[in-house]
Amino acid sequence: MNRLAVVLLCAVVAVAGLASCSKKEQAVGPQPTEAAKQALIVRGEYLAAAGDCYACHTVRGSPAYSGGLEMPTPFGKIYTPNITPDQLTGIGNWSADDFWKTMHDGKSKDGSFLYPAMPYTNYTKVTREDSDAIYAYIMSVKPVERKNTPHAMGFPYNQRELMAGWRTLYFKEGVYKDDPSKSKEWNRGAYLVEGLGHCDACHSSRNMLGAVTGDDVSGGLIPLQNWYAPSLASSRESGLGDWEIKDIVDLLRTGVARRGAVFGPMAAVVQHSLQEMSMVDLTAMATYLKAQNEKKESEPMLHSGPSEGLTAAMMKTGAKVYKDNCESCHQADGSGVPHIYPPLNNNQALTMRNPVNAIRIVLNGGFPPSTEGNPRPYGMPPFYQDLSDEQVAAVVTYLRQSWGNNAPPTWPVEVERSRGVPAD
């Protein structure tokens, strides 16, 4: 090869090298500043709280997001995974694209289908920008080396590939799109309630395959927990249509409000998630939830209860139980003490079609969550050992039929079913 050819060849290689460098620089683009990275992490932390990620991916007393929480289902036991950035046992080797695939498509890094205990049917509505922010936050938490516990699902539910059929029937992926006929505030509330907040995971009925039925928050029994999540679209149950926006925000932010308090699974949601949210977002959620009462009303209660004579006897017994155990806090007229002891008169939580929540609170007692807005909540003592099934049924019947409340009486057998269920 002559000298001219060598020179030309070197020139071509150099130009190709420069072009390659230019393409790489163009592909990488300007790098975000440290301040921008930190801002993204802070935003992701807020969004992770809105999605209540901590509650499912953290066992009490264990490091945050290290997984291992047992989730009983009608199909077997699911154990939540370690999502800390540990390279071996967590998701430290995941990219933002891998994380988005899980949030949006309901698939793991290796392409396997996730069980819908991970609420990807809701998270699919989350934007890519918000997914990337949550990813940035998760990658910033302390890595924890903790191997995932294998699921204990019965056959055929342990055949993960069968989820393809379930997804065809019940999963529709797609980022939330604003309704142009609604306000910006309403749409923000819808995005949070339907997407990150995944409220219908509890506040909707599920079919025999575990899929949420309908596209609203019409209430349902939480499987294996024996708590009833009231309809948020019915004034007969939640009554939110009659609430002031401020009262709804107070309930979501602090766990207590002028017209009621949260107990059971909802207390944990307020503690780990809702109390961390901004007043702007809580107001948007309240606006959206209040509007759901305009959509449809729940079906009237059909309930086969005790005879009139037996109900009258139960009311007499219930009145005595109430006077001896409840009146000092909730008052003789059921008016309670605002923000301390919730009112029992005109309280939809007592008159829902399913009396299980009232039964469980009488049996197990409980506390609203401890929040910044209510750091030392007043609690309800348990009467599990003090009252018989008949007495509990009587006092619940008394609560459901006094001071203007109008709901069917309660059978003692309904109390018996709740005695064997853990308080949490």
TILUMRO-209176 format. One record per residue (C-alpha): residue number from 1; x, y, z. Coordinates in Angstrom, 3 decimals. Layout:
// residues N
[NUM, [X, Y, Z]]
...
***
This chain:
// residues 424
[1, [0.000, 0.000, 0.000]]
[2, [1.508, 3.365, -1.005]]
[3, [1.925, 6.311, 1.346]]
[4, [-1.097, 8.204, -0.116]]
[5, [-3.385, 5.236, 0.426]]
[6, [-2.228, 4.913, 4.026]]
[7, [-2.872, 8.584, 4.678]]
[8, [-6.349, 8.402, 3.143]]
[9, [-7.163, 5.267, 5.146]]
[10, [-6.098, 6.953, 8.403]]
[11, [-8.184, 9.972, 7.513]]
[12, [-11.250, 7.810, 6.902]]
[13, [-10.734, 6.009, 10.230]]
[14, [-10.326, 9.313, 12.057]]
[15, [-13.482, 10.732, 10.493]]
[16, [-15.375, 7.568, 11.363]]
[17, [-14.074, 7.808, 14.919]]
[18, [-15.172, 11.427, 15.197]]
[19, [-18.580, 10.551, 13.779]]
[20, [-18.913, 7.725, 16.286]]
[21, [-17.985, 10.026, 19.170]]
[22, [-20.416, 12.615, 17.869]]
[23, [-23.220, 10.040, 17.757]]
[24, [-22.411, 8.851, 21.268]]
[25, [-22.458, 12.375, 22.613]]
[26, [-25.727, 13.014, 20.831]]
[27, [-27.250, 9.804, 22.211]]
[28, [-26.142, 10.499, 25.772]]
[29, [-27.116, 14.164, 25.702]]
[30, [-26.601, 16.630, 28.528]]
[31, [-26.333, 14.986, 31.928]]
[32, [-28.692, 16.150, 34.699]]
[33, [-27.143, 18.152, 37.498]]
[34, [-26.916, 16.822, 41.033]]
[35, [-29.657, 19.240, 42.042]]
[36, [-31.903, 17.878, 39.277]]
[37, [-31.182, 14.292, 40.346]]
[38, [-32.014, 15.094, 43.956]]
[39, [-35.223, 16.853, 42.932]]
[40, [-36.235, 13.763, 40.947]]
[41, [-35.589, 11.539, 43.966]]
[42, [-37.652, 13.796, 46.237]]
[43, [-40.500, 13.753, 43.716]]
[44, [-40.227, 9.977, 43.451]]
[45, [-40.401, 9.607, 47.225]]
[46, [-43.633, 11.589, 47.231]]
[47, [-45.108, 9.501, 44.417]]
[48, [-44.054, 6.239, 46.091]]
[49, [-45.956, 7.382, 49.175]]
[50, [-48.991, 8.189, 47.023]]
[51, [-48.781, 4.646, 45.639]]
[52, [-48.416, 3.191, 49.167]]
[53, [-45.407, 1.132, 48.054]]
[54, [-43.973, 0.953, 51.576]]
[55, [-47.014, -0.809, 53.051]]
[56, [-46.778, -3.841, 50.779]]
[57, [-43.011, -4.104, 50.379]]
[58, [-42.088, -3.766, 54.055]]
[59, [-42.567, -6.218, 56.907]]
[60, [-43.058, -4.500, 60.246]]
[61, [-39.668, -4.225, 61.951]]
[62, [-37.715, -4.942, 58.755]]
[63, [-35.800, -2.491, 56.528]]
[64, [-37.916, -0.413, 54.172]]
[65, [-38.816, -1.987, 50.828]]
[66, [-36.991, -5.260, 51.605]]
[67, [-40.129, -7.304, 50.874]]
[68, [-41.274, -10.550, 52.430]]
[69, [-44.781, -9.439, 53.408]]
[70, [-47.206, -12.359, 53.298]]
[71, [-50.381, -11.597, 51.354]]
[72, [-53.014, -14.328, 51.730]]
[73, [-55.330, -14.700, 48.737]]
[74, [-58.088, -17.191, 47.887]]
[75, [-55.571, -18.806, 45.505]]
[76, [-52.614, -19.173, 47.877]]
[77, [-50.007, -17.020, 49.567]]
[78, [-48.065, -14.293, 47.771]]
[79, [-44.895, -12.803, 49.244]]
[80, [-43.903, -9.321, 48.173]]
[81, [-40.440, -8.948, 46.613]]
[82, [-37.391, -7.046, 47.784]]
[83, [-37.332, -3.842, 45.720]]
[84, [-34.285, -2.234, 47.326]]
[85, [-31.339, -1.594, 44.950]]
[86, [-29.428, -4.665, 46.146]]
[87, [-27.707, -6.200, 43.135]]
[88, [-28.237, -9.836, 44.130]]
[89, [-31.617, -10.011, 45.869]]
[90, [-33.296, -6.708, 44.994]]
[91, [-33.722, -4.728, 41.789]]
[92, [-30.326, -3.049, 41.734]]
[93, [-29.650, -4.377, 38.239]]
[94, [-32.936, -3.073, 36.856]]
[95, [-33.053, -0.140, 34.460]]
[96, [-35.705, 2.559, 34.355]]
[97, [-37.104, 0.694, 31.334]]
[98, [-37.383, -2.513, 33.363]]
[99, [-39.186, -0.647, 36.136]]
[100, [-41.566, 0.964, 33.629]]
[101, [-42.322, -2.462, 32.154]]
[102, [-43.430, -3.628, 35.602]]
[103, [-45.513, -0.535, 36.343]]
[104, [-47.094, -0.172, 32.924]]
[105, [-47.199, -3.720, 31.524]]
[106, [-47.315, -5.888, 34.644]]
[107, [-44.210, -7.831, 33.632]]
[108, [-41.005, -8.508, 35.499]]
[109, [-37.522, -7.801, 34.122]]
[110, [-37.359, -11.296, 32.629]]
[111, [-40.724, -10.838, 30.900]]
[112, [-42.729, -13.097, 33.235]]
[113, [-46.271, -12.038, 34.116]]
[114, [-46.902, -10.585, 37.559]]
[115, [-49.841, -11.614, 39.707]]
[116, [-52.339, -8.748, 40.057]]
[117, [-51.656, -8.551, 43.807]]
[118, [-49.194, -6.020, 42.419]]
[119, [-51.807, -3.460, 41.273]]
[120, [-50.396, -2.943, 37.801]]
[121, [-53.979, -2.812, 36.531]]
[122, [-53.998, 0.618, 38.220]]
[123, [-50.328, 1.543, 37.895]]
[124, [-50.570, 1.214, 34.118]]
[125, [-52.274, 4.619, 34.254]]
[126, [-49.142, 6.232, 35.725]]
[127, [-47.096, 8.387, 33.356]]
[128, [-43.565, 7.433, 32.290]]
[129, [-42.249, 10.582, 33.980]]
[130, [-43.770, 9.574, 37.317]]
[131, [-42.537, 5.988, 36.914]]
[132, [-39.002, 7.249, 36.300]]
[133, [-39.197, 9.458, 39.389]]
[134, [-40.299, 6.518, 41.577]]
[135, [-37.477, 4.438, 40.089]]
[136, [-34.959, 7.159, 40.942]]
[137, [-36.184, 7.192, 44.539]]
[138, [-36.150, 3.401, 44.919]]
[139, [-32.589, 3.331, 43.568]]
[140, [-31.621, 5.835, 46.288]]
[141, [-32.813, 3.812, 49.299]]
[142, [-30.458, 1.616, 51.303]]
[143, [-29.800, -1.727, 49.568]]
[144, [-30.861, -4.723, 51.643]]
[145, [-29.655, -8.255, 50.976]]
[146, [-32.770, -10.348, 51.520]]
[147, [-33.792, -13.223, 49.287]]
[148, [-37.360, -13.278, 48.059]]
[149, [-39.711, -15.866, 49.530]]
[150, [-41.272, -18.060, 46.821]]
[151, [-45.031, -17.770, 46.411]]
[152, [-47.144, -20.644, 47.737]]
[153, [-49.906, -20.778, 45.149]]
[154, [-52.107, -23.807, 44.590]]
[155, [-52.506, -25.499, 41.212]]
[156, [-53.315, -24.224, 38.611]]
[157, [-52.664, -20.714, 39.934]]
[158, [-48.966, -21.486, 40.324]]
[159, [-48.712, -21.760, 36.531]]
[160, [-47.661, -18.188, 35.853]]
[161, [-48.082, -18.487, 32.073]]
[162, [-51.839, -18.865, 32.558]]
[163, [-51.882, -15.189, 33.500]]
[164, [-51.868, -14.508, 29.754]]
[165, [-55.532, -15.491, 29.605]]
[166, [-56.388, -13.462, 32.713]]
[167, [-54.704, -10.420, 31.218]]
[168, [-56.642, -10.812, 27.981]]
[169, [-59.898, -10.706, 29.932]]
[170, [-59.159, -8.179, 32.648]]
[171, [-56.102, -6.044, 31.902]]
[172, [-56.130, -2.972, 29.689]]
[173, [-52.853, -1.105, 29.670]]
[174, [-52.698, 2.614, 29.059]]
[175, [-51.673, 5.867, 30.718]]
[176, [-54.529, 7.910, 32.199]]
[177, [-55.990, 10.439, 29.776]]
[178, [-57.696, 13.578, 31.039]]
[179, [-61.436, 13.950, 30.560]]
[180, [-61.753, 17.277, 28.712]]
[181, [-65.252, 17.799, 30.115]]
[182, [-63.890, 17.861, 33.683]]
[183, [-61.781, 20.345, 35.600]]
[184, [-58.018, 20.078, 36.016]]
[185, [-58.548, 19.349, 39.717]]
[186, [-61.043, 16.543, 38.979]]
[187, [-58.641, 14.948, 36.495]]
[188, [-55.742, 15.111, 38.954]]
[189, [-57.952, 13.417, 41.530]]
[190, [-58.958, 10.729, 39.039]]
[191, [-55.303, 10.102, 38.147]]
[192, [-54.424, 9.600, 41.811]]
[193, [-57.515, 7.577, 42.817]]
[194, [-57.605, 5.328, 39.746]]
[195, [-53.844, 5.107, 39.233]]
[196, [-51.267, 5.470, 41.995]]
[197, [-53.814, 5.302, 44.824]]
[198, [-55.381, 2.086, 43.380]]
[199, [-58.455, 2.682, 45.567]]
[200, [-60.585, 0.150, 43.705]]
[201, [-58.188, -2.613, 44.793]]
[202, [-60.190, -2.594, 48.048]]
[203, [-63.284, -0.527, 47.321]]
[204, [-64.628, -2.788, 44.548]]
[205, [-65.989, -6.302, 44.357]]
[206, [-63.889, -9.052, 42.786]]
[207, [-64.989, -12.037, 40.749]]
[208, [-64.008, -15.682, 41.264]]
[209, [-60.724, -15.077, 39.396]]
[210, [-59.758, -12.137, 41.576]]
[211, [-60.435, -9.436, 39.004]]
[212, [-62.038, -6.146, 39.980]]
[213, [-65.578, -6.038, 38.634]]
[214, [-66.794, -2.833, 37.043]]
[215, [-64.810, 0.349, 36.634]]
[216, [-65.816, 2.193, 39.779]]
[217, [-65.388, 2.139, 43.555]]
[218, [-68.689, 0.473, 44.411]]
[219, [-67.496, -1.357, 47.534]]
[220, [-66.598, -4.918, 48.384]]
[221, [-65.445, -7.382, 51.022]]
[222, [-61.642, -7.493, 51.320]]
[223, [-60.746, -11.184, 50.767]]
[224, [-59.583, -13.123, 53.844]]
[225, [-59.452, -9.982, 56.003]]
[226, [-63.168, -9.830, 56.753]]
[227, [-63.351, -6.059, 56.405]]
[228, [-65.872, -4.393, 54.141]]
[229, [-64.534, -1.506, 52.040]]
[230, [-67.581, 0.739, 51.562]]
[231, [-68.754, 2.005, 48.234]]
[232, [-67.324, 5.424, 47.461]]
[233, [-70.005, 5.923, 44.822]]
[234, [-72.989, 5.605, 47.122]]
[235, [-74.392, 8.025, 49.670]]
[236, [-75.931, 5.013, 51.428]]
[237, [-72.482, 3.747, 52.384]]
[238, [-69.696, 6.330, 52.346]]
[239, [-71.944, 9.364, 52.352]]
[240, [-69.156, 11.411, 50.739]]
[241, [-71.646, 13.152, 48.503]]
[242, [-73.000, 14.893, 51.609]]
[243, [-69.570, 15.686, 53.083]]
[244, [-67.795, 18.994, 52.715]]
[245, [-64.523, 18.810, 50.775]]
[246, [-62.669, 19.913, 53.915]]
[247, [-64.093, 17.012, 55.928]]
[248, [-63.017, 14.491, 53.277]]
[249, [-59.526, 16.014, 53.198]]
[250, [-59.329, 15.898, 57.000]]
[251, [-60.259, 12.208, 56.980]]
[252, [-57.676, 11.374, 54.300]]
[253, [-54.913, 13.473, 55.895]]
[254, [-55.364, 12.769, 59.603]]
[255, [-57.620, 9.722, 59.843]]
[256, [-60.284, 11.637, 61.775]]
[257, [-62.853, 14.193, 60.729]]
[258, [-65.903, 15.926, 62.070]]
[259, [-68.129, 13.126, 60.778]]
[260, [-66.068, 10.001, 61.291]]
[261, [-62.732, 8.200, 61.653]]
[262, [-60.874, 5.429, 59.823]]
[263, [-60.070, 2.024, 61.296]]
[264, [-58.741, -1.284, 60.032]]
[265, [-56.896, -1.451, 56.690]]
[266, [-57.781, 2.163, 55.859]]
[267, [-55.913, 3.365, 58.946]]
[268, [-52.715, 1.887, 57.519]]
[269, [-53.343, 3.622, 54.175]]
[270, [-53.654, 6.981, 55.920]]
[271, [-50.578, 6.355, 58.061]]
[272, [-48.207, 5.190, 55.317]]
[273, [-49.594, 7.039, 52.319]]
[274, [-52.263, 9.702, 52.477]]
[275, [-50.858, 11.789, 55.318]]
[276, [-47.725, 12.338, 53.219]]
[277, [-49.641, 13.911, 50.350]]
[278, [-50.049, 17.609, 49.649]]
[279, [-53.222, 19.501, 50.414]]
[280, [-53.549, 20.230, 46.691]]
[281, [-53.548, 16.525, 45.789]]
[282, [-55.792, 15.543, 48.705]]
[283, [-58.286, 18.211, 47.667]]
[284, [-58.179, 16.886, 44.106]]
[285, [-58.859, 13.355, 45.373]]
[286, [-61.699, 14.603, 47.571]]
[287, [-63.201, 16.467, 44.625]]
[288, [-63.102, 13.342, 42.467]]
[289, [-64.423, 11.036, 45.210]]
[290, [-67.264, 13.375, 46.097]]
[291, [-68.265, 13.467, 42.436]]
[292, [-68.549, 9.666, 42.319]]
[293, [-71.708, 9.874, 44.432]]
[294, [-73.356, 11.504, 41.445]]
[295, [-72.707, 8.468, 39.221]]
[296, [-74.856, 5.747, 40.689]]
[297, [-76.459, 4.602, 43.912]]
[298, [-75.836, 1.244, 45.552]]
[299, [-78.594, -1.320, 45.584]]
[300, [-80.987, -1.185, 48.545]]
[301, [-80.088, -3.613, 51.316]]
[302, [-81.715, -7.023, 51.190]]
[303, [-81.098, -8.649, 54.542]]
[304, [-82.817, -11.548, 56.253]]
[305, [-82.670, -10.733, 59.948]]
[306, [-84.309, -11.667, 63.227]]
[307, [-88.081, -11.393, 63.677]]
[308, [-89.668, -8.220, 65.004]]
[309, [-90.059, -9.716, 68.478]]
[310, [-86.433, -10.875, 68.611]]
[311, [-85.255, -7.531, 67.226]]
[312, [-87.164, -5.687, 69.959]]
[313, [-85.476, -7.860, 72.590]]
[314, [-82.089, -7.242, 70.989]]
[315, [-82.719, -3.492, 71.005]]
[316, [-83.450, -3.632, 74.743]]
[317, [-80.259, -5.608, 75.419]]
[318, [-78.268, -3.391, 73.071]]
[319, [-79.440, -0.233, 74.840]]
[320, [-78.138, -1.580, 78.155]]
[321, [-74.813, -2.661, 76.646]]
[322, [-74.458, 0.773, 75.048]]
[323, [-75.213, 2.612, 78.292]]
[324, [-72.763, 0.494, 80.279]]
[325, [-69.878, 0.512, 77.794]]
[326, [-70.252, 3.171, 75.086]]
[327, [-72.260, 6.151, 76.297]]
[328, [-69.465, 7.835, 78.252]]
[329, [-67.526, 8.411, 75.031]]
[330, [-70.138, 8.464, 72.269]]
[331, [-72.799, 10.302, 74.331]]
[332, [-76.385, 9.304, 75.066]]
[333, [-77.620, 10.695, 71.754]]
[334, [-74.782, 9.144, 69.724]]
[335, [-73.326, 12.547, 68.853]]
[336, [-69.793, 11.672, 69.990]]
[337, [-67.074, 14.254, 70.496]]
[338, [-65.808, 15.903, 67.282]]
[339, [-62.332, 14.726, 66.185]]
[340, [-62.079, 12.510, 69.299]]
[341, [-64.947, 10.012, 69.461]]
[342, [-66.770, 9.684, 66.129]]
[343, [-70.511, 10.337, 66.006]]
[344, [-72.752, 7.289, 65.722]]
[345, [-75.930, 9.097, 64.690]]
[346, [-76.347, 9.460, 60.937]]
[347, [-73.154, 7.475, 60.479]]
[348, [-73.124, 5.580, 57.174]]
[349, [-70.297, 3.369, 58.439]]
[350, [-72.851, 1.779, 60.770]]
[351, [-75.688, 1.462, 58.287]]
[352, [-73.877, -0.177, 55.382]]
[353, [-75.403, -3.306, 53.880]]
[354, [-72.658, -5.388, 55.506]]
[355, [-72.329, -4.937, 59.308]]
[356, [-68.924, -6.630, 59.574]]
[357, [-66.925, -3.426, 60.203]]
[358, [-69.093, -2.414, 63.152]]
[359, [-68.885, -5.959, 64.538]]
[360, [-65.100, -6.048, 64.245]]
[361, [-64.626, -2.662, 65.887]]
[362, [-66.795, -3.709, 68.857]]
[363, [-64.891, -7.005, 69.164]]
[364, [-61.333, -5.836, 68.548]]
[365, [-61.428, -2.096, 69.204]]
[366, [-58.713, -0.123, 67.496]]
[367, [-57.122, 3.235, 66.897]]
[368, [-57.215, 5.678, 64.044]]
[369, [-53.692, 6.139, 62.627]]
[370, [-51.173, 8.355, 64.347]]
[371, [-50.608, 11.237, 61.954]]
[372, [-49.050, 14.676, 62.045]]
[373, [-52.533, 16.154, 62.155]]
[374, [-53.626, 13.750, 64.905]]
[375, [-50.477, 12.469, 66.657]]
[376, [-52.209, 10.982, 69.707]]
[377, [-55.501, 9.499, 68.519]]
[378, [-58.134, 8.327, 70.952]]
[379, [-58.822, 4.621, 70.669]]
[380, [-61.668, 2.182, 71.047]]
[381, [-61.173, -0.604, 73.644]]
[382, [-61.860, -4.211, 72.620]]
[383, [-64.888, -6.027, 74.003]]
[384, [-63.866, -9.419, 72.633]]
[385, [-63.797, -11.070, 76.063]]
[386, [-66.401, -8.932, 77.788]]
[387, [-69.407, -9.421, 75.506]]
[388, [-71.019, -12.564, 74.130]]
[389, [-71.965, -12.990, 70.469]]
[390, [-75.563, -12.206, 71.412]]
[391, [-74.568, -8.995, 73.235]]
[392, [-72.344, -7.803, 70.380]]
[393, [-75.127, -8.497, 67.872]]
[394, [-77.561, -6.644, 70.142]]
[395, [-75.429, -3.519, 70.546]]
[396, [-74.608, -3.408, 66.811]]
[397, [-78.318, -3.740, 66.071]]
[398, [-78.970, -0.909, 68.545]]
[399, [-76.380, 1.294, 66.798]]
[400, [-77.846, 0.515, 63.374]]
[401, [-81.419, 1.382, 64.433]]
[402, [-81.047, 4.351, 66.808]]
[403, [-80.873, 8.153, 66.431]]
[404, [-82.288, 8.094, 62.923]]
[405, [-80.072, 5.237, 61.699]]
[406, [-82.017, 2.709, 59.665]]
[407, [-80.373, -0.614, 58.855]]
[408, [-81.326, -4.264, 59.329]]
[409, [-80.554, -6.021, 62.630]]
[410, [-77.517, -8.242, 63.026]]
[411, [-77.435, -11.989, 63.647]]
[412, [-75.206, -13.442, 66.414]]
[413, [-73.799, -15.856, 63.807]]
[414, [-72.331, -12.844, 61.978]]
[415, [-70.450, -11.994, 65.156]]
[416, [-69.240, -15.565, 65.541]]
[417, [-67.680, -15.482, 62.063]]
[418, [-65.617, -12.417, 63.010]]
[419, [-64.207, -13.772, 66.259]]
[420, [-61.675, -16.003, 64.578]]
[421, [-60.285, -13.289, 62.302]]
[422, [-57.055, -11.539, 63.412]]
[423, [-57.475, -7.926, 64.527]]
[424, [-54.994, -6.552, 61.954]]
***
